[in-house]
Amino acid sequence: MKAEPTRRRPGLALLPIVIFAGLALVFWKGLSGDPSNLPSALIGKPAPDFSLSVLEGSNIPGLTSVDLKTGGVSVVNIWASWCGPCRLEHPILMDLSQRTYIRLYGINNKDKPENARRFLGTLGQPFAAIGADTNGRTTIDWGSYGVPETFIVDGKGIIRFKWIGPLSPEIMAGTFVGEIEKAKQPLP
């Protein structure tokens, strides 16, 4: 008995290449977007309840969610000393801290207190208060994807805007200042 030769299917041989090309396209498309356009489920909702302790070894007050409900616009920046983009945006935060119509707060994410203090000592201390989020739980509650991220919170403690990534002079002059102005207005 003679075995019949198996018939080759040329399309089947190309299947792994087609699958690979399709996955590469999906990943490329997903990674080529603007990270600041990532959605946030917290926009238009109250900032999460939290109480973060003082940055150990500093005389800067700690931060709680109550601090965000004092009637004025607050800007909350999530940062860390180990974050390169945080270092790049820091001069912008120093300038922002000079504006009297907002309060600038910091959440220090998963940082060693001595490193955070050295970072602020070198680059300047722009924050009215800093909460030390040593385990990252509060940062997760804010829906943060990483550092740096900056939130605009209205006087009632409602998150009105989120910027993912470092702030730049162009972002400040355009989008960010406009969003601060919107946050001064009551929600419809």
Buried (B, 14 or more C-beta within 10 A) or exposed (E): EEEEEEEEEEEEEEEEEEEEEEEEEEEEEEEEEEEEEEEBEBBEEBBBEBEBEBBEEBEBBBBBBEBBBEEBBBBBBBBBBBBEBBBBBBBBBBEBBEEEEBBBBBBBBBBBBEEBBEBBEEBEBBBBBBBBBBEBEBBEBBBBEBBBBBBBBBBBBBBBBBBBBBBEEEBBEEBBEEBBEBBBEEEE
